[in-house]
Amino acid sequence: MSKDKHSNDPRRAACTAITIFLLLAGVTLLVLWLVYRPHKPRFTVIGAAIYGLNATTPPLMSTTMQFSVLIKNPNRRVSIYYDRLSAFVSYRNQAITPQVLLPPLHQGKHTAVSVSPVIGGTAVPVSVEVSNGLVVDEAYGVVGLRLIFQGKVRWKAGAIKTAHYGLYVKCDVLMGLKKGLVGPVPLLGVTPCDVDV
């Protein structure tokens, strides 16, 4: 008699139904995540131009640069929104341009877009080591800079949008730059940027 009483217990049946529902929901979420799993974007600097570089008046330095950056969305089912995106240039881990805000960007599924921000124009304070190092590198003809993007990113799959995630991109750029050269400068090798989300 006690066996029949336990097999017809409504609480036990409810617990079994809830357990089966949670397992099915978990499997469904896992399958959806595997199918729509967002991958981080890929950034590559493909061109650079220098329109002004004055490192001879420490502690202030002014420069105007433009970089062409190719951004690829590797996701076949997910689009990407870039919000509050900004960029600046650093040399020896010190900013040599002010931060420039870029317009928001929406990138469709499995597409590539090129952005060409003009960065600089305003003098910024730098250390003597930075201005001296830049003068020496410029005289040598090879300058290594770091282009940095910061912002917020979110993904969209169908009608579902994720929350905002912090985006930090650093692009190490090695350029052939001689003193007095204005306009496009050759890149000495093209390497993909490091992207952290």
C-alpha positions as CSV (number, residue, x, y, z in Angstrom):
1,M,0.0,0.0,0.0
2,S,2.8,2.5,0.8
3,K,4.4,1.9,-2.6
4,D,1.2,3.0,-4.4
5,K,0.8,6.0,-2.1
6,H,4.4,7.2,-3.0
7,S,3.9,6.6,-6.8
8,N,0.8,8.8,-6.8
9,D,2.3,11.6,-4.7
10,P,1.6,14.9,-6.5
11,R,4.7,16.6,-5.0
12,R,6.9,13.9,-6.4
13,A,5.2,14.2,-9.9
14,A,5.7,18.0,-9.7
15,C,9.4,17.7,-8.8
16,T,9.9,15.2,-11.7
17,A,8.1,17.6,-14.2
18,I,10.2,20.6,-13.0
19,T,13.4,18.6,-13.3
20,I,12.6,17.4,-16.8
21,F,11.6,21.0,-17.8
22,L,14.9,22.4,-16.4
23,L,16.9,19.8,-18.2
24,L,15.2,20.5,-21.5
25,A,15.6,24.2,-21.1
26,G,19.3,23.8,-20.3
27,V,19.9,21.6,-23.4
28,T,18.0,24.1,-25.5
29,L,20.0,27.0,-24.2
30,L,23.3,25.0,-24.8
31,V,22.3,24.3,-28.4
32,L,21.3,27.9,-29.0
33,W,24.6,29.1,-27.4
34,L,26.6,26.7,-29.6
35,V,24.8,27.9,-32.8
36,Y,24.7,31.6,-32.1
37,R,27.9,31.9,-30.0
38,P,29.3,35.4,-30.7
39,H,32.9,35.7,-31.6
40,K,34.8,38.9,-31.0
41,P,35.5,41.2,-33.9
42,R,38.9,41.4,-35.7
43,F,40.7,44.7,-36.2
44,T,43.6,45.2,-38.6
45,V,45.4,48.5,-39.4
46,I,45.8,48.6,-43.2
47,G,47.0,52.2,-43.7
48,A,48.4,55.3,-42.0
49,A,49.0,58.9,-42.7
50,I,50.8,61.7,-40.7
51,Y,49.6,65.3,-41.2
52,G,51.7,66.8,-38.5
53,L,54.1,65.7,-35.8
54,N,55.8,68.2,-33.5
55,A,57.7,66.6,-30.6
56,T,60.3,69.4,-30.3
57,T,58.5,71.6,-27.8
58,P,58.4,69.6,-24.5
59,P,56.4,69.1,-22.4
60,L,53.7,69.5,-25.0
61,M,53.4,67.5,-28.2
62,S,51.0,67.9,-31.1
63,T,50.3,65.4,-33.9
64,T,47.6,64.7,-36.4
65,M,47.4,61.2,-37.7
66,Q,44.9,59.1,-39.7
67,F,44.7,55.3,-39.6
68,S,42.7,53.0,-41.9
69,V,41.4,50.1,-39.9
70,L,39.6,47.1,-41.3
71,I,37.0,45.6,-38.8
72,K,35.7,42.1,-39.6
73,N,32.7,40.5,-38.0
74,P,33.4,36.7,-38.2
75,N,29.9,35.8,-37.0
76,R,27.6,34.2,-39.6
77,R,24.5,34.6,-37.5
78,V,25.2,37.5,-35.2
79,S,25.6,41.3,-35.9
80,I,27.7,43.6,-33.8
81,Y,26.9,47.1,-32.4
82,Y,29.8,49.3,-31.4
83,D,28.7,52.0,-28.9
84,R,30.8,54.8,-27.3
85,L,33.8,53.9,-29.4
86,S,36.9,56.1,-29.0
87,A,40.5,56.0,-30.2
88,F,43.9,57.5,-29.3
89,V,47.5,56.9,-30.1
90,S,50.2,56.1,-27.6
91,Y,54.0,55.9,-27.8
92,R,56.0,54.0,-25.2
93,N,52.8,53.5,-23.1
94,Q,52.0,57.2,-23.0
95,A,49.2,58.9,-24.9
96,I,50.4,61.3,-27.5
97,T,47.0,62.3,-28.8
98,P,43.7,63.2,-27.1
99,Q,40.9,60.6,-27.2
100,V,38.7,61.0,-30.2
101,L,35.0,59.9,-30.1
102,L,33.9,57.9,-33.1
103,P,30.3,57.6,-34.3
104,P,28.3,54.5,-33.2
105,L,28.7,51.6,-35.7
106,H,26.5,48.6,-36.6
107,Q,28.2,45.8,-38.4
108,G,26.1,43.1,-40.2
109,K,26.6,39.4,-40.1
110,H,29.9,38.2,-41.6
111,T,30.9,41.5,-43.0
112,A,33.9,43.8,-43.0
113,V,34.0,47.6,-42.7
114,S,36.8,50.1,-42.9
115,V,37.0,53.1,-40.6
116,S,39.6,55.9,-41.0
117,P,39.6,58.1,-37.8
118,V,41.7,61.3,-37.8
119,I,43.3,61.5,-34.4
120,G,45.1,64.4,-32.8
121,G,45.2,68.0,-33.6
122,T,45.5,69.2,-30.0
123,A,48.7,69.4,-28.0
124,V,49.0,66.9,-25.1
125,P,51.6,66.9,-22.3
126,V,54.3,64.2,-22.6
127,S,57.4,63.2,-20.7
128,V,60.8,64.2,-22.0
129,E,61.7,60.6,-22.6
130,V,58.7,60.2,-25.0
131,S,59.5,63.4,-27.0
132,N,63.2,62.5,-27.2
133,G,62.5,58.9,-28.1
134,L,60.1,60.0,-30.9
135,V,62.7,62.5,-32.3
136,V,65.4,59.7,-32.3
137,D,63.0,57.2,-33.9
138,E,61.9,59.7,-36.5
139,A,65.6,60.5,-37.4
140,Y,66.2,56.7,-37.7
141,G,63.2,56.4,-40.0
142,V,61.2,53.8,-38.1
143,V,58.5,54.7,-35.5
144,G,56.5,52.2,-33.5
145,L,53.1,53.5,-32.2
146,R,50.1,51.9,-30.6
147,L,46.6,52.7,-31.8
148,I,44.0,52.0,-29.1
149,F,40.2,51.7,-29.4
150,Q,38.0,51.6,-26.3
151,G,34.2,51.4,-26.1
152,K,31.2,49.2,-25.6
153,V,30.1,46.4,-27.8
154,R,26.9,44.2,-28.0
155,W,25.8,41.4,-30.2
156,K,22.4,40.8,-31.8
157,A,21.1,37.4,-33.0
158,G,17.5,37.7,-34.4
159,A,15.5,39.8,-32.0
160,I,17.9,39.1,-29.0
161,K,20.5,41.7,-28.1
162,T,23.1,41.0,-25.4
163,A,24.1,43.4,-22.7
164,H,27.0,45.9,-23.3
165,Y,30.5,44.5,-22.9
166,G,33.7,46.5,-22.6
167,L,35.9,46.6,-25.7
168,Y,39.6,47.2,-25.7
169,V,41.7,46.9,-28.9
170,K,45.4,47.6,-29.2
171,C,47.1,47.8,-32.6
172,D,50.9,47.9,-32.6
173,V,51.9,49.8,-35.8
174,L,55.4,50.0,-37.1
175,M,55.8,52.8,-39.7
176,G,58.5,54.1,-42.0
177,L,58.5,57.8,-41.0
178,K,61.1,60.4,-41.9
179,K,61.3,63.9,-40.4
180,G,59.2,66.3,-42.4
181,L,57.2,63.6,-44.3
182,V,53.5,64.5,-44.6
183,G,50.8,62.3,-45.9
184,P,50.6,58.5,-46.3
185,V,53.4,56.5,-44.6
186,P,54.4,52.9,-45.3
187,L,53.5,50.3,-42.8
188,L,56.4,47.9,-42.0
189,G,54.3,44.7,-41.8
190,V,50.6,44.4,-41.1
191,T,49.6,42.5,-38.0
192,P,46.2,41.9,-36.5
193,C,45.3,43.9,-33.4
194,D,44.7,42.3,-30.0
195,V,41.0,42.5,-29.1
196,D,39.7,42.0,-25.5
197,V,36.0,41.9,-24.8
